[in-house]
Structure formats: structure tokens, C-alpha cells
Amino acid sequence: MTQPPSADGVIRARSDVERLKAYSAPLEGRRGMLRLDFNENTIGPSPKVVEALRAIPAEQLAVYPEYDGLREAVVANLAALPAGLAHDLAPVCVGVFNGVDGAIHAVLQAYGGAGDTLLTTSPTFGYYAPCAGMQGMAIEAVPHQMPGYGFPYEAVMAALARSPRVLMLCNPNNPTGTRLEADRVLSLAAAAPNTLVVVDELYEAFTGDSVLPIIDFNATPNLLVLRSLAKTAGLAGLRIGFAIGHAEVVDRVSRVTGPYDVNSLAVTAAFAALEDQAFVDTYVAEVLRAREFVVSELERARVRFHVDGGNYLLLWPCRPASAVEAELRDAGILVRSMVGKPQIDGSLRVSLGSTEQMRRFLETYRLIDGLPD
Ligand SMILES: Cc1ncc(COP(=O)(O)O)c(C=O)c1O
């Protein structure tokens, strides 16, 4: 459709894009700080990943990436986890993307058309809405159940009766930690065979609830699972994520990406990370220990907080959240203010790192927000 001429001479984009604001996150100047603001791994990747990256010959940089064997490595990694896979997973059931962000974008590009509905919960991960918006989709966001940020199961089930094109479930949910049992995810998918149900399992390693140990994609072809090496294996900077589902769905989602969207350094790092599951397990165990420590300290101090799934918690400072966020930054610690977000306004989202890192956070936070010792 022809866009009306603009007075300033700037060529207008599609009307859906004109309505969008660029998705921006405060990503600059974070090096050297204690980064508790993006739920990243706070200690870096396995030394084996670093070794593999250092061993990359210069020639590799001049050649387009190769993906041979990567899907097989993902399947082997999943099958070897304690919960394992209920059914054999063919490598074609794994799509490789430029981070889970790339997968989310591709899913909505492939499945979301103008006027279709994206059903999700609120508040949730902030990148779903712009990806739906750029497709001209309508968004129906069901609030979590209060108090406690429970998953609004009945309300989501009722909304599924209206056949939204896509249901995006963040499990556990970022930022509320809301968890949904795997069999309930399957019940939602079974109730809406014409809706693509996408489960973003970015943080499942910290609390379980993955559908992969019980799913049969032949029986439930409308379910797609997103997994990333960003938050547990520490590859956030390299950008690699996976979409796992029925081969026909993965094929369709992969059709809207470029042939080399995932770079070869990320591929090399992913192979090494997938082979060193012990590193991830040790990191996850440390984060869970740190969570226990933080929770006991916050309970002792009688401050308002909320923690459930994932490697993060919500904390309500006595003083305005943005002021506390800024003062923590001055002290070298980054957290995210949730100011203005429904249900969690006034809180800070604090990622969980190692016990030592959380001790440092609490010591500084005590001074800034007047937490009792
Ligand atoms: C719920 C959720 N999904 C996806 C992403 C993006 O993951 P990736 O780094 O693999 O693109 C994030 C990052 O914060 C997230 O919190």
C-alpha cells in the first residue's frame, strides 16, 4: 500500500513499523560491573568454550558458518539430561536461531499476520509485543493472578477458545517467576490445536517444568519450545538459541531467517558448551544456593520481595526504585527497575549470581536502601 508523502522527506516504513518504538535495553557501559540486570550468567562460560573460541583458525572467519552436527549435538545434550526426552527427537526438529530473540521474531513473522492475535500473560518478557506489533498483530495479555503472580490458567484457557494465532508462554515467566507445570502446558496446547503454543523455556534449568521430558511432537504438533545458551551456559554475547518442535513447524519458522544468521563463533562455542553440561549444572546449583541465601537474608530484614522460578527475584525498595537503581549503578551494581510495569510497579528485578556476588549486592543494598543488618 502506498504511504502518504511525508513533509520532512523521510520515507515512511510500513504502517505497523511506523507505530513501533525500537526495542531498547540499557546495554551500554556494563563491562566491569556486577551485572544483575539481564539475568545473564554472572561468571562467564565454561573454560572449554573459551579454549574452543581461542583455537578458531583465522580461515574460519573468512568462511560462511557451517551448522553440520549442531542439531544432533542439541538432541544428544537434551537426551543426556536427568529428565531426558520422552520420545526420540530427530535433528530436523531443532531450529537454530540468532538467540531466542531471533527465534521469537521468526515465529511471529512466520505465523503472525495482520489482525491475528498473540495471546500472552502480563507482565512478561518485553520482546514478544514488538515482534507481534511489527506483524500488525493484536495482543491480548492476561494478567497474572494476584496475590502471588499465579499463572492465570482458566483465563488463558478461556481466551484460547477464541483461537488466537499464537500463545506465547514464558515458563518460568520473566520477570514474575511464575511457573506452569508441564502437563498444564500440554493441556493448553491440546485445547487449541489451531493455535501455535510457544513455550519460552529460557530459565527452566533453574526450576524445571520443561515440557521436553514429556512431549511427543507428533501428538502435539502445535507446541514449540524455545531454549537458549545465553543464561545458563554464558553465551549471551554470541547469540544462539534453539526452537524445538514438530519438524514441519520448525521448517516454517526457519523459512523466514537468512541462511547464515547464526555466526560461526557462536556455533563453535555452542558445540563446546553442549559438551560441558557439568559446567552448567555446577553454575545452576550455585545460583540456587545463592537464592536460598538471599531469601533468608530478605526474610530476616522483613522487606517485600517475590521469588519463584528462574534466576531472578523482585524486590520492593523503601525508596523510589529508579533512585535505588541509579545509586546501585554508582556503586558498580546493575539491577533493573520495573517502574511502570503492571503488577510489579516500584520493584527492582535482581538477577541471582553466585553467593559471593549476592553477598556484595546485599551489603551495598543495605547501605543504599537502609535495610537492617
Ligand atoms: C524470557 C526471555 N526469552 C528470551 C530472551 C532472549 O534470549 P536470547 O539471549 O537467547 O536471545 C530473554 C532475555 O532476557 C528472556 O528473558
PDBQT file of the ligand as one rigid body, heavy atoms in Angstrom, charges set to zero:
ROOT
HETATM    1  C1  LIG A 401      12.133 -14.825  28.588  1.00  0.00    +0.000 C 
HETATM    2  C2  LIG A 401      13.239 -14.496  27.655  1.00  0.00    +0.000 A 
HETATM    3  N1  LIG A 401      13.209 -15.002  26.406  1.00  0.00    +0.000 NA
HETATM    4  C3  LIG A 401      14.189 -14.726  25.532  1.00  0.00    +0.000 A 
HETATM    5  C4  LIG A 401      15.250 -13.927  25.871  1.00  0.00    +0.000 A 
HETATM    6  C5  LIG A 401      16.323 -13.669  24.863  1.00  0.00    +0.000 C 
HETATM    7  O1  LIG A 401      17.204 -14.760  24.883  1.00  0.00    +0.000 OA
HETATM    8  P1  LIG A 401      18.484 -14.805  23.922  1.00  0.00    +0.000 P 
HETATM    9  O2  LIG A 401      19.590 -14.119  24.633  1.00  0.00    +0.000 OA
HETATM   10  O3  LIG A 401      18.737 -16.268  23.685  1.00  0.00    +0.000 OA
HETATM   11  O4  LIG A 401      18.089 -14.105  22.677  1.00  0.00    +0.000 OA
HETATM   12  C6  LIG A 401      15.323 -13.371  27.157  1.00  0.00    +0.000 A 
HETATM   13  C7  LIG A 401      16.446 -12.496  27.540  1.00  0.00    +0.000 C 
HETATM   14  O5  LIG A 401      16.431 -11.805  28.508  1.00  0.00    +0.000 OA
HETATM   15  C8  LIG A 401      14.285 -13.672  28.076  1.00  0.00    +0.000 A 
HETATM   16  O6  LIG A 401      14.298 -13.195  29.321  1.00  0.00    +0.000 OA
ENDROOT
TORSDOF 0
